[in-house]
Amino acid sequence: MDRPEFDNIKDFEEFSKYYWYKDELIKICKAHGLKAPSSKVQLNAVIKAYFSGEKISPAKKVVRPKKKAVVTNLTLDTGVIECGFNCGNRFREFFRQHTGKESFSFKVDMVATAKAVKENGDESFTLGDLLDVYYGKKSYVVYDKSALQWNKFVKDFCEDEATKVYNERLKAAATLWKIVRDSDMKKEYSRELLDEYKHILG
């Protein structure tokens, strides 16, 4: 089933059957005068509300003078915004000490949360809260793992021996992905999918 134009979709359930790139969701939100946040999870929430009759408008931007982070002593009570949090070595070392992990690395949910906290201007969110996100004790924004669907699709396509007949495998995978993306099929590669559409792959 081909993906219809957004304005021809009757409800969120129908909308959810199809794959939408983040850029497409942002354009849809902006075209309808809706808030266009940076994560797919938040964009989908705005569109879901739209289908329910609620219009979440963009917040008016408040221009604040940029302040340099003056916090030198980091604690679990230090605000993420207050200390100018980033994924650099200073904060990696802080979390390494608090987790006891010698090779600490930031989880995608931590990165997505920190970004959302800054976008929302949430000055109450602390490094301790971010540590709770690391341990799964708290959720603020969950990284949208559906963004990885295309990568997995290509990987599975290229690992299938049957696809080695294609000289331009990435191009063939992209053609097949477009069919899947614009339909209500599962966003996954399978040999059955290849067999069904190989006549158009050249």
Secondary structure, DSSP 4 states (H G I P E B T S, - for coil): -PPPPGGG--SHHHHTTS---HHHHHHHHHHTT----SSHHHHHHHHHHHHTT---PPPPPP----------S--TTSBTTTTT--SSHHHHHHHHHHH--TT----HHHHHHHHHHHHHT-TT-BHHHHHHHHTTS--S----GGGGHHHHHHHHHHHSGGGGG-SSHHHHHHHHHHHHHTSSS-S---HHHHHHHGGG--
